[in-house]
Amino acid sequence: MSSAEIKGRDFEAALDYFRREHRAIVIAVMRGDKGHVNPEVDLRLEAGDDLAVIALDEPRI
């Protein structure tokens, strides 16, 4: 899944993808000037959203 494929999917899909592919944990979605920390799993990701992750290495997508 690429960053383009994450757009439109829910937060749960992002959690699963980053855990499986990058051994990382997504902790927040930044949308505009608002941060959604530990959002509901059904939050839909939009173009321009930034994800805050905790990882041993910087994920590259």
C-alpha positions as CSV (number, residue, x, y, z in Angstrom):
1,M,0.0,0.0,0.0
2,S,1.4,3.4,-0.9
3,S,0.6,6.8,0.5
4,A,-1.9,7.2,-2.4
5,E,-3.6,4.0,-1.5
6,I,-4.0,5.0,2.2
7,K,-6.1,8.1,1.2
8,G,-9.8,7.3,1.5
9,R,-9.2,4.3,3.8
10,D,-9.9,4.3,7.4
11,F,-7.5,4.8,10.3
12,E,-7.6,1.1,11.1
13,A,-6.2,0.3,7.7
14,A,-3.3,2.7,8.3
15,L,-2.6,1.1,11.7
16,D,-2.5,-2.3,10.2
17,Y,-0.3,-1.2,7.2
18,F,2.3,0.6,9.3
19,R,2.5,-2.2,11.9
20,R,2.9,-4.9,9.3
21,E,5.1,-3.2,6.7
22,H,7.2,-0.8,8.9
23,R,6.9,-2.1,12.4
24,A,5.6,1.3,13.4
25,I,2.6,2.6,15.4
26,V,0.4,5.4,14.1
27,I,-0.6,7.7,17.0
28,A,-2.3,10.6,15.4
29,V,-3.7,12.1,12.2
30,M,-2.9,15.8,11.6
31,R,-5.5,17.5,9.4
32,G,-5.0,21.1,8.8
33,D,-4.4,22.8,12.1
34,K,-6.2,20.1,14.1
35,G,-4.7,16.9,15.5
36,H,-6.7,13.7,16.0
37,V,-4.7,11.8,18.7
38,N,-5.7,8.1,18.9
39,P,-8.7,8.7,16.6
40,E,-11.6,6.3,16.2
41,V,-10.6,3.4,13.8
42,D,-13.3,4.5,11.3
43,L,-11.8,8.0,10.7
44,R,-11.3,8.3,6.9
45,L,-7.9,9.5,5.8
46,E,-7.9,12.4,3.4
47,A,-5.4,13.9,0.9
48,G,-3.1,16.2,2.8
49,D,-3.4,14.4,6.1
50,D,-0.2,13.8,8.0
51,L,0.3,10.8,10.2
52,A,2.4,10.9,13.4
53,V,4.1,7.5,13.9
54,I,6.5,5.9,16.4
55,A,9.0,3.7,14.7
56,L,12.6,2.4,15.2
57,D,13.4,3.6,11.7
58,E,11.8,6.3,9.6
59,P,9.1,4.7,7.4
60,R,9.5,5.4,3.7
61,I,6.3,5.3,1.6
